[in-house]
Amino acid sequence: MRIAHAASEVFPYLKTGGLADMVAALGGTLVDRGHEVAVFMPGYRSVFDGPHAKGAELTHRLKIEMGDAFLAGDVYTLKPRAGLTLHLICREEYFDRRLPYWTGERDYDDNDARFIFFQKAVAELLRLTDFKADIVHCHDWQAGLLPLFLRYAEQRYGVTLALKTVFTIHNIAYQGIFPRKSFPLTNLPDELMGIDGLEYYDQMCMMKGGIVFADLVTTVSPRYAQEIQTPEFGNGMDGIIGTRVADLHGLINGIDTAVWNPATDASLPARFSVENMAGKALCREKLLQEFGWAPKPPSRRRTGNTNPPMPVAGAANGGFTGPVFGMVCRFTPSKGLDLLLGAEDFFAKENCRLVMLGGGEKKYEEALRALAARHPDKIGVCVKHDEAMSHLVEAGSDFFLMPSLFEPCGLNQMYSQAYGTVPLVSRVGGLVDTVVDIDVEPAAGTGIMFPPTQEAFNSGLRRALVLYADKAKYAEVQRRAMRRDFSWKTAVAAYEELYANAL
Ligand SMILES: Nc1ncnc2c1ncn2[C@@H]1O[C@H](COP(=O)(O)OP(=O)(O)O[C@H]2O[C@H](CO)[C@@H](O)[C@H](O)[C@H]2O)[C@@H](O)[C@H]1O
């Protein structure tokens, strides 16, 4: 098949979260399986500053209709491997910025224009390159209008650009809602700004476009596909989702085992596998050092383990025998950060460490830094995006925390299991589909699950301590988790079947 993917971020060119990992890994695995894949993303400044787009060549100069104006855009194209083409859609005014979506304080005012331009450019490129896509797969609201743009371009030029379109909801909380006055930028017929079109409480909603107009709608786990049909998790979209239930599919994500495999992970100080776990202890040691913890005596350490973590030369953490809890996430309320902050007493009193890597909302950055400053011996918080550090947290922790209030799929709980790091997860979304609770199924358990309430989270933390104290049982849970197959090699089959059935 010939499959095009349009997304606002793709690993390793730009990543702020799980969307980038998913698109890269699904696209790559489809190529492994013999399909022809084209990927479209905006050419942000950091994509060109980084090492991965070095060979990109200018291939197209576009003129994109945006309301009353025609705006120019450049396309840089890269062929990372046979069967895979990456198109970077550039326009300085829109994408030559340090951060892709926001100033660091608030969303950019022109995100409507930026992503309308991006999507129109994708439709235009599909026409100019004559890719003849069987499937155009659109990810999240930044590509939500693409199914419409394709169909209108087809009418206008009398061509076929996509046999079928698929829209994937990675997170229904981000909907791409803009004022009504943004609509003219789409150059779509006025009737599409009605209740059966893009209108949403008198505003324009790009995610609604994808849900209503794509041939098929998917989301990233079976459980989340059910949840988004309810008012509790639908974020106001449950009614609209309800109109597409017959075409809605919940397909679980996989993990890219070329990137996330403890036996081959070059970013770690030592590698390990279920057969030989020695390397994991070294990773833990390195992690504790990175966060500035030398065990004896604790009082000799610098105070305030906040960013940036400083390595402590020659530190040996042999004196510390408790568990290390790790967490890596975007700092946003949905990741359960209030539950984490509410568990301060647990981390203060128990013999354990907490390491956190992430960034995002200032409120949480400040609250978490303050938490670490109050407990410099126990809690370390690193505020930045750091791919290598995220691997070290996965490898070096004993438990991984995901107390999410909702979680469409979640990737870190799968990375954690692959790295022998027992996940503590909320009983929501894809976490339910990928983690087995050790008390519910003692013979098959790979993690600890709880509803996302403070009391239940605290009791989950206490269950972790009990498990950790039973070394044999803990090792058994680790081994069981590591033996699970979360690879895209397996997960891709559901997408292939979905695409094939659609055609
Ligand atoms: N500071 C930092 N430094 C380095 N790496 C960092 C980081 N902060 C986060 N990451 C990484 O970003 C990714 C986060 O992925 P998730 O899938 O867990 O959540 P996200 O909410 O971003 O994705 C959304 O889309 C994905 C993909 O479909 C769904 O799994 C998910 O449920 C949905 O909310 C992981 O690879 C994590 O390691």
The ligand as an ORCA input file, in Angstrom:
! r2SCAN-3c Opt
* xyz 0 1
  N      10.986     15.990     29.410
  C      11.029     14.921     28.616
  N      12.207     14.490     28.113
  C      12.252     13.409     27.295
  N      11.173     12.701     26.917
  C       9.977     13.099     27.387
  C       9.829     14.207     28.252
  N       8.517     14.347     28.548
  C       7.855     13.358     27.918
  N       8.747     12.603     27.211
  C       8.455     11.447     26.371
  O       7.280     11.743     25.624
  C       6.541     10.537     25.447
  C       5.194     10.678     26.130
  O       4.350      9.790     25.572
  P       2.921      9.386     26.149
  O       2.338      8.509     25.128
  O       3.093      8.746     27.470
  O       2.130     10.728     26.379
  P       1.558     11.981     25.506
  O       0.494     12.503     26.384
  O       2.655     12.894     25.139
  O       0.960     11.373     24.152
  C      -0.359     11.284     23.588
  O      -0.207     10.483     22.400
  C       0.369      9.218     22.667
  C       0.613      8.531     21.338
  O      -0.542      8.068     20.761
  C      -0.511      8.404     23.614
  O       0.202      7.230     23.952
  C      -0.817      9.212     24.877
  O      -1.703      8.510     25.724
  C      -1.374     10.565     24.480
  O      -1.701     11.356     25.612
  C       7.369      9.419     26.003
  O       8.201      8.901     25.016
  C       8.187     10.147     27.083
  O       9.349      9.446     27.416
*
